[in-house]
Amino acid sequence: MYAAEAFLKGIERRINAGLTPNVGSVASVFISRWDTAVASKVPDELRNQLGIAIAKRTYKACRSLLTSPRWQRIYNAGARPQRLLWASTGTKDPDASDILYIKSLAAPFTVNTMPEVTLKALAEHTELGPTLPPDGGNCEEVLLKFAKIGIDIDALAAQLQDEGAQSFVKSWNGLMSVIGSKSMVLKKAS
């Protein structure tokens, strides 16, 4: 909910400053990272379920926010909803369906940045099944099962966020290094 709160505050500031609230925004949730992080710590019956449960809880919170009076005020002023972006939706477990996360996370107000191999696998399937339930479905029951076996969801969330931030910083620094070296080559050539 931190991303949603930051988004709402930003839109409210824009409205108060007389700026357009019509801003496109996504909040990214990296799905398979949850399951990868606990793969060696969970029984088979819980494999590949944590990421989906987290996504369902997040979707529930998002849909709830879209019915709140606070959101209705900024929507009436011209704001667009922040959409959830499902990232890391390629199946990492070779024993799981190749469209596990795609099939489980189809929903309005979302974006899925599936990898090409997953997109091709999706093209081979004819049915996805039901969309995500706005009420989160069985997410709390599933998350309770993880808690009962000692998985601390909040601690894992903090760990995954830190790891994700470090990964993005590393990628950014690598990109800046490549741009810097290309700039030097171009500078020398001119």
Sequence and secondary structure as in RCSB ss.txt:
>XXXX:A:sequence
MYAAEAFLKGIERRINAGLTPNVGSVASVFISRWDTAVASKVPDELRNQLGIAIAKRTYKACRSLLTSPRWQRIY
NAGARPQRLLWASTGTKDPDASDILYIKSLAAPFTVNTMPEVTLKALAEHTELGPTLPPDGGNCEEVLLKFAKIG
IDIDALAAQLQDEGAQSFVKSWNGLMSVIGSKSMVLKKAS
>XXXX:A:secstr
 HHHHHHHHHHHHHHHTT       EEEEEHHHHHHHHGGGS GGGTT HHHHHHHHHHHHHHHHTTSHHHHHHH
HTT    EEEEES S   TTS TTHHHHHH  TTEEE   HHHHHHHHH S   S   TT TTHHHHHHHHHHTT
  HHHHHHHHHHHHHHHHHHHHHHHHHHHHHHHHHHHHH 
